[in-house]
Amino acid sequence: MGKIWNRPQEGQDRRTKDMVIYRNIVSEELSRELFSHFIRRQEVVKCWRREGGEWVIRDAPFIDDWSEEDYAFLVTCLKNTVQTGGFVYGAFLDGELKGFVSAEPGLFGGEHKYIDLSSIHVSEDMRGSGIGRTLFEAAKIWAKDQGAGKLYISAHSAVESQAFYKKMGCREAELYHQGHVEAEPYDCQLECPV
C-alpha cells in the first residue's frame, strides 16, 4: 500500500497501486446502497475474555454478520457522525465500498484526551490487503488534528480482530469508557497513541 499522507481533506482521495481509493464519505451518500457490495461476515472461533483480572482466549464460535436492521442503524450512526463534525472515511475499489472507519467528535477521558474510534470494518473479500491499516492511520491523523492524544476503541474480542489492533499499536485502555463497557461487555477496551 502507498504511504499515508497528512490530513485527509474533504473531497481529497488517495489512489494506491491496486487502485483502492480512500476518501471522506459525506452524509448524502450514506445509505444502504453504499453497502450493497460490502461483506461484513466474520467467522469467529476464539475470543479474548477477561477472567479473574487476566485476559485468556476461550472458544466462542459464531458468525458475525449484519442484518438489514443493523445496516439501517449503521447508516443512521454514520450520518450522525458526519453531521456532528466527526470523521467517516472509506476505501473504494471499482466504485464499491470495501472498508470504512469512523471517529466521533469531541475529546473525553480528561488527561488521556481520547477520541472515540466508533467503527472500523473491512469487507471480507478485502481483509489482509492493507485497507484496515490505511483506514486506521487516517483516523489517527484526524484524531491528532482534533487535539487527541489517543484513540479509544471498544473492540470486538475475536482473536483475529485483536491481532489487528495489536499490530496497530493498541493496548488495553488506561481508563474505561463505562458506556462502551455496558453496551458491549465482551468487547476489549483499547487505546492507541496518535
C-alpha positions in Angstrom: 0.0 0.0 0.0 1.1 3.6 -0.5 2.3 6.0 2.1 -0.1 7.7 4.4 -0.5 11.4 3.6 -1.1 14.0 6.2 -4.5 15.4 7.0 -7.0 13.9 4.5 -9.3 16.7 3.5 -12.9 16.9 2.3 -13.0 15.6 -1.3 -9.4 14.5 -1.3 -8.8 11.0 -2.4 -5.7 8.7 -2.5 -5.0 6.0 -5.1 -2.8 3.1 -4.4 -1.1 0.6 -6.7 -4.1 -1.7 -6.6 -6.5 1.2 -7.4 -8.2 1.4 -4.0 -9.4 5.0 -3.5 -9.5 6.4 0.0 -11.7 9.4 0.7 -14.1 11.1 3.1 -17.7 9.8 3.0 -20.3 12.6 3.0 -23.7 12.4 4.7 -25.6 12.5 1.4 -24.1 9.2 0.1 -24.7 7.3 3.4 -27.4 4.8 2.6 -28.0 1.1 2.4 -27.0 1.2 -1.2 -23.5 2.3 -0.3 -23.0 -1.0 1.5 -24.5 -3.2 -1.3 -21.2 -4.8 -2.1 -19.8 -4.8 1.4 -19.4 -8.2 3.1 -19.4 -7.9 6.9 -19.3 -11.6 7.6 -16.7 -12.8 10.1 -16.3 -16.4 11.2 -15.2 -16.2 14.9 -13.8 -19.3 16.6 -11.9 -17.9 19.6 -12.3 -14.7 21.6 -10.4 -12.9 24.4 -12.2 -12.9 27.7 -11.3 -11.2 31.0 -11.4 -13.8 33.8 -10.2 -13.1 37.3 -8.4 -10.0 36.2 -6.5 -11.8 33.4 -7.0 -12.0 29.6 -7.5 -15.5 28.3 -8.5 -17.0 25.0 -11.7 -19.0 25.0 -13.7 -20.9 22.4 -16.6 -18.8 21.3 -17.7 -19.9 17.8 -20.2 -17.8 16.0 -20.7 -16.0 12.7 -20.8 -12.2 12.9 -22.9 -10.6 10.2 -25.2 -7.7 9.8 -29.0 -7.8 9.3 -30.9 -5.2 7.3 -31.8 -3.6 10.7 -28.1 -3.5 11.6 -27.3 -1.8 8.3 -30.1 0.8 8.9 -28.7 1.5 12.3 -25.2 1.8 10.9 -26.3 4.3 8.3 -28.0 6.4 11.0 -25.0 6.3 13.2 -22.6 7.3 10.4 -24.8 10.1 9.3 -24.9 11.4 12.8 -21.1 11.2 13.0 -20.7 13.3 9.8 -23.4 15.8 10.8 -21.8 16.4 14.2 -18.3 17.0 12.8 -16.9 13.5 13.1 -14.8 11.5 10.7 -16.2 8.9 8.2 -13.6 7.7 5.7 -13.9 4.9 3.2 -11.9 2.6 0.9 -13.4 2.1 -2.5 -12.4 -0.4 -5.2 -14.1 0.0 -8.6 -16.5 2.3 -7.0 -17.6 -0.2 -4.3 -17.1 0.4 -0.6 -14.6 -2.1 0.7 -13.8 -0.6 4.1 -14.6 2.3 6.4 -13.6 3.9 9.6 -15.5 6.4 11.8 -14.4 8.6 14.7 -16.6 10.7 16.9 -16.0 14.4 17.5 -15.0 15.7 21.0 -12.4 14.6 23.5 -13.1 12.6 26.6 -11.1 10.9 29.4 -9.5 14.0 30.9 -5.7 13.9 30.6 -6.0 10.9 28.3 -7.5 13.1 25.6 -9.3 10.2 23.9 -11.2 10.4 20.6 -13.7 7.5 20.1 -12.9 5.3 17.1 -16.6 4.2 16.7 -16.1 1.8 13.9 -13.6 0.2 11.5 -14.6 -2.6 9.1 -13.1 -4.1 6.0 -15.2 -6.2 3.6 -14.5 -10.0 4.0 -13.2 -10.2 0.4 -10.5 -7.5 1.1 -9.2 -8.4 4.5 -5.5 -8.8 4.7 -4.9 -6.3 1.8 -3.8 -3.4 4.0 -7.0 -1.4 3.8 -7.6 -1.7 7.6 -4.1 -0.3 8.3 -4.6 2.6 6.0 -8.1 3.4 7.4 -6.7 3.2 11.0 -3.8 5.5 10.2 -6.2 8.0 8.6 -8.3 8.0 11.8 -5.2 8.6 13.9 -4.2 11.6 11.7 -7.7 13.1 12.0 -7.8 12.5 15.8 -4.4 14.2 16.3 -5.7 17.2 14.2 -8.6 17.4 16.7 -6.2 17.6 19.7 -6.5 14.0 20.8 -3.7 12.1 22.5 -5.1 8.7 21.9 -7.8 6.8 20.0 -10.2 4.9 22.2 -11.5 1.6 20.8 -14.3 -0.6 22.1 -13.1 -3.5 20.0 -14.5 -6.9 19.0 -12.9 -9.6 21.2 -12.3 -12.1 18.3 -8.6 -13.2 18.3 -8.2 -12.0 14.7 -9.6 -8.6 15.4 -7.4 -8.2 18.5 -4.3 -9.3 16.4 -5.1 -6.4 14.0 -5.4 -3.9 16.8 -2.1 -5.1 18.4 -0.3 -4.6 15.1 -1.7 -1.1 15.0 -0.1 -0.4 18.4 -3.1 -0.6 20.6 -3.1 -1.7 24.2 -5.6 -2.0 27.0 -7.1 1.3 27.8 -5.9 3.0 31.0 -9.4 4.4 31.5 -12.5 2.5 30.5 -15.5 4.3 28.9 -18.4 2.9 31.0 -20.9 3.5 28.3 -19.0 1.2 25.9 -18.4 -1.4 28.6 -22.2 -1.5 29.4 -23.2 -1.6 25.7 -20.7 -4.3 24.7 -19.5 -6.2 27.8 -17.4 -8.7 25.8 -15.5 -6.0 23.8 -11.9 -5.3 24.7 -11.4 -1.6 25.7 -8.3 -0.4 23.9 -6.3 2.8 23.3 -3.7 3.8 20.8 -1.5 6.9 20.8 -2.0 9.2 17.9 
